[in-house]
Amino acid sequence: MQFKRIEEIESLPANTMLDVVGILESAGDFVTLTLKNATEQTKRSIVLKDNSNRSIELTLWGEFASNPGDQLAQVSTSLHLRFKLISLFLSVHVVSCYGICGLHCITETSLLSFESAL
């Protein structure tokens, strides 16, 4: 595993594979997009924050957007203020779009999550 702090990710080149751990700050809605090739793809964006006090958007694609995406969205709105969901994403890759750095899940991505009192 090669965990990176969020503050380190911005300087990495696009398509770098890495592992990231952070607190789930928010989870967006499930969205269906029509791609240029006329196929439909689903996605959900979440925001992770780590102990570098930086946050980053992570996009969940395809089935990953609904499972575990639905559970992440539900947890992000229902956790009591004393608890946070810590999530470890393994094998995500760095993307850069219009100068904004983010992360995308791929088919090899794994997720481990647990609640923690903070």
C-alpha positions in Angstrom: 0.0 0.0 0.0 1.2 3.5 -0.8 -1.0 5.8 1.2 -0.7 9.5 0.2 -1.7 12.5 2.2 -4.2 14.7 0.3 -1.8 17.6 0.3 0.7 15.4 -1.6 -1.7 14.3 -4.3 -1.9 17.7 -6.1 1.7 17.4 -7.2 1.4 13.9 -8.6 0.9 13.4 -12.4 -2.4 12.3 -13.8 -3.1 8.5 -13.8 -0.8 7.9 -10.8 -2.2 5.0 -8.8 -2.4 5.4 -5.0 -4.2 4.6 -1.8 -5.9 7.3 0.2 -7.4 7.4 3.7 -9.7 10.2 4.9 -12.8 11.2 6.7 -16.0 11.3 4.7 -17.0 14.9 4.5 -19.9 14.6 2.1 -21.4 12.4 -0.6 -23.2 13.8 -3.7 -26.2 12.5 -5.5 -26.2 9.5 -7.8 -26.0 10.9 -11.4 -26.4 9.3 -14.8 -24.4 10.8 -17.6 -24.6 10.2 -21.4 -21.0 9.9 -22.7 -19.7 11.1 -26.1 -20.1 7.5 -27.5 -23.8 7.6 -26.5 -23.5 5.1 -23.7 -24.8 5.9 -20.2 -22.5 5.9 -17.1 -23.4 6.5 -13.5 -21.3 8.4 -11.0 -21.3 9.8 -7.5 -18.8 12.3 -6.1 -17.7 12.2 -2.4 -15.3 14.5 -0.6 -12.6 13.1 1.7 -10.6 15.2 4.2 -7.5 14.0 6.0 -5.1 15.1 8.8 -3.3 17.5 6.5 -6.6 19.5 6.7 -7.0 19.3 2.9 -10.0 17.8 1.1 -10.3 16.1 -2.3 -13.2 15.0 -4.5 -13.3 11.3 -5.3 -15.6 10.1 -8.1 -17.2 6.7 -7.8 -18.2 5.2 -11.2 -20.5 2.6 -12.4 -21.7 0.0 -9.8 -19.3 1.5 -7.3 -21.5 4.7 -7.4 -24.5 2.8 -6.0 -22.7 0.1 -4.0 -21.1 1.3 -1.7 -22.0 4.8 -2.9 -25.5 4.6 -1.6 -24.3 3.5 1.8 -21.7 6.3 1.9 -24.3 8.9 1.0 -26.7 7.6 3.7 -24.0 7.5 6.4 -22.7 11.0 5.5 -26.1 12.5 6.3 -27.0 10.4 9.3 -23.8 10.1 11.4 -24.1 11.9 14.8 -21.7 14.8 15.1 -19.5 12.9 17.5 -18.8 10.2 14.9 -17.1 10.3 11.5 -16.8 7.7 8.8 -13.1 6.9 8.1 -12.7 5.5 4.6 -9.7 3.8 3.1 -9.7 3.7 -0.7 -7.2 1.3 -2.3 -6.1 1.6 -5.9 -7.5 4.9 -7.0 -6.0 7.1 -9.7 -5.3 10.8 -9.9 -7.1 12.9 -12.5 -6.7 16.5 -13.4 -9.5 18.4 -15.1 -9.2 22.2 -15.9 -6.4 22.4 -13.4 -8.4 20.8 -10.5 -7.0 17.6 -9.0 -9.3 14.8 -8.1 -9.4 11.0 -7.7 -11.3 8.4 -9.6 -12.2 4.8 -8.6 -11.4 2.1 -11.1 -12.5 -1.5 -11.3 -9.6 -2.6 -9.0 -10.6 -0.1 -6.3 -11.4 -1.5 -2.8 -13.0 0.3 0.1 -12.7 -0.2 3.8 -14.7 2.0 6.2 -15.4 2.3 9.9 -17.0 4.7 12.2 -14.8 6.5 14.7 -15.5 8.8 17.6 -13.6 12.1 17.2 
